[in-house]
Amino acid sequence: MPGASVERLRRWATALPGVTEKRHPRFAFPIWQVGGKTFLGMGRDKTLATFRIVERSARAAAAAHPEYSRVVRRSGSRRSYQGLEVRLRGASGAHPNLLVLEAWAAQAPTKLVRRYLDGGGRLPGPRRARRSPENVVQD
């Protein structure tokens, strides 16, 4: 896969329970929320996406894939973690869909995540994945 696209991210995000797609109120780019919390947002030019995963995981992902990802913080603040920013064209394999699932699980209500995973929840795509807090399983 040469990279993810807005359409693929939309398909993966909206396949998850409780997800709503909105426009960012200030910048008008698409964002996806679960339980009123944003877990995924597109950049203005739709070449970048920010995934609201836990900071430790974001640091590990940025270290593993520095060619297309980095940890982002709100401007003017060293301590205000925002998420993992990914350049979609460079992202490869199942990584973007795993990030969608990880971001959703990080922001969704615990009961919703548990119910989804207990039901065998999976993402669509050529390499479907299931995410649990302890591991990622590739099919």
Backbone torsions as a table, in degrees:
resi	resn	phi	psi	omega
1	MET	NA	121.7	-177.4
2	PRO	-68.2	-17.6	-179.9
3	GLY	162.7	165.9	178.0
4	ALA	-83.5	165.4	177.4
5	SER	-134.0	166.0	177.1
6	VAL	-58.0	-40.7	-178.5
7	GLU	-64.4	-40.5	178.3
8	ARG	-67.2	-44.3	178.0
9	LEU	-60.6	-42.2	178.5
10	ARG	-60.5	-45.6	-179.1
11	ARG	-62.5	-45.0	-179.7
12	TRP	-66.2	-44.6	-177.5
13	ALA	-65.2	-46.4	-176.2
14	THR	-75.4	-9.4	174.8
15	ALA	-76.2	-14.9	-178.1
16	LEU	-87.4	148.3	-177.7
17	PRO	-69.5	144.2	173.6
18	GLY	78.4	10.0	-175.1
19	VAL	-88.6	136.7	171.9
20	THR	-124.0	144.1	176.0
21	GLU	-105.2	134.4	-179.9
22	LYS	-137.0	174.3	171.0
23	ARG	-101.4	136.9	176.8
24	HIS	-57.3	130.1	-173.8
25	PRO	-62.9	-27.5	-178.2
26	ARG	-98.5	-38.7	-172.5
27	PHE	-107.9	-10.4	175.1
28	ALA	65.9	21.0	172.7
29	PHE	-95.3	160.1	-176.1
30	PRO	-69.7	141.3	172.1
31	ILE	-134.8	153.4	177.7
32	TRP	-120.9	136.1	-176.9
33	GLN	-127.8	155.8	171.9
34	VAL	-138.7	129.8	-178.7
35	GLY	58.9	30.6	179.7
36	GLY	80.2	1.9	-179.7
37	LYS	-110.3	133.7	178.2
38	THR	-74.7	130.1	176.8
39	PHE	-116.3	-13.9	-178.7
40	LEU	-152.8	135.2	177.4
41	GLY	-141.3	142.6	177.5
42	MET	-90.9	151.7	172.5
43	GLY	-77.4	167.6	-176.9
44	ARG	-56.8	-40.4	-177.2
45	ASP	-92.6	4.6	176.4
46	LYS	63.8	21.6	174.6
47	THR	-102.1	-13.5	179.9
48	LEU	-121.5	146.9	173.5
49	ALA	-132.5	144.8	176.0
50	THR	-113.7	124.2	-178.9
51	PHE	-104.6	126.1	-179.2
52	ARG	-87.4	72.7	176.1
53	ILE	-98.3	168.4	179.5
54	VAL	-63.8	148.3	-172.1
55	GLU	-60.5	-41.7	-179.8
56	ARG	-59.1	-41.9	178.6
57	SER	-67.7	-37.9	178.9
58	ALA	-64.5	-42.4	178.6
59	ARG	-62.3	-41.5	179.3
60	ALA	-65.6	-42.6	179.5
61	ALA	-65.1	-41.1	179.1
62	ALA	-65.4	-37.1	178.1
63	ALA	-69.5	-36.6	-179.1
64	ALA	-75.9	-29.5	-176.0
65	HIS	-133.0	59.3	-176.8
66	PRO	-66.3	-18.5	-178.8
67	GLU	-70.0	-19.7	179.5
68	TYR	-140.8	6.5	-179.9
69	SER	-142.1	155.0	177.5
70	ARG	-157.3	153.0	175.5
71	VAL	-78.3	134.8	179.3
72	VAL	-119.4	147.0	177.4
73	ARG	-127.2	157.5	175.5
74	ARG	-62.1	141.4	-177.4
75	SER	-61.3	141.9	178.8
76	GLY	81.0	6.9	-178.4
77	SER	-141.2	121.8	177.8
78	ARG	-77.0	-23.0	-173.1
79	ARG	-99.9	-9.2	-174.8
80	SER	-90.8	86.8	-179.8
81	TYR	-66.4	133.4	-180.0
82	GLN	-110.3	-41.3	-179.7
83	GLY	158.5	-167.1	177.1
84	LEU	-103.9	119.3	177.8
85	GLU	-93.6	131.3	-176.7
86	VAL	-125.7	129.5	172.6
87	ARG	-80.0	112.8	-169.7
88	LEU	-63.2	-38.4	-177.9
89	ARG	-62.2	-32.8	-178.6
90	GLY	-85.2	-20.7	-176.8
91	ALA	-67.9	138.8	-175.3
92	SER	-130.1	166.0	175.1
93	GLY	60.9	-144.8	-177.2
94	ALA	-88.3	1.0	-174.7
95	HIS	-54.5	-50.0	-179.3
96	PRO	-61.0	-40.5	-179.0
97	ASN	-70.5	-30.8	174.3
98	LEU	-67.2	-36.9	177.4
99	LEU	-66.1	-38.3	176.2
100	VAL	-59.0	-49.1	-178.5
101	LEU	-65.3	-42.2	179.5
102	GLU	-64.4	-42.3	178.9
103	ALA	-65.7	-42.9	177.7
104	TRP	-59.3	-47.3	-178.2
105	ALA	-64.5	-31.9	179.5
106	ALA	-71.5	-27.5	-175.4
107	GLN	-106.1	-20.7	-176.4
108	ALA	-74.5	154.8	173.3
109	PRO	-58.4	140.7	-175.6
110	THR	-54.6	-42.5	-179.0
111	LYS	-63.5	-37.4	178.8
112	LEU	-66.5	-42.2	178.6
113	VAL	-63.4	-47.2	-179.3
114	ARG	-60.1	-45.7	-179.8
115	ARG	-61.9	-42.0	180.0
116	TYR	-63.4	-48.8	-178.2
117	LEU	-69.9	-36.9	177.4
118	ASP	-64.4	-28.3	178.4
119	GLY	-84.5	7.5	179.6
120	GLY	78.6	26.1	-177.0
121	GLY	-52.8	137.1	-179.6
122	ARG	-141.6	160.8	174.1
123	LEU	-98.1	149.7	174.8
124	PRO	-72.6	162.5	175.5
125	GLY	134.4	171.3	-176.3
126	PRO	-65.1	-31.3	177.2
127	ARG	-124.0	85.9	-177.7
128	ARG	-64.7	147.7	-177.5
129	ALA	-137.4	153.9	175.3
130	ARG	-126.1	132.7	-175.9
131	ARG	-112.8	131.9	169.6
132	SER	-125.0	163.8	-178.8
133	PRO	-59.2	-27.5	-176.3
134	GLU	-90.8	-29.5	-174.6
135	ASN	-156.9	170.3	173.8
136	VAL	-120.1	130.6	-178.4
137	VAL	-110.8	126.1	176.4
138	GLN	-99.1	135.6	174.3
139	ASP	-95.5	NA	NA
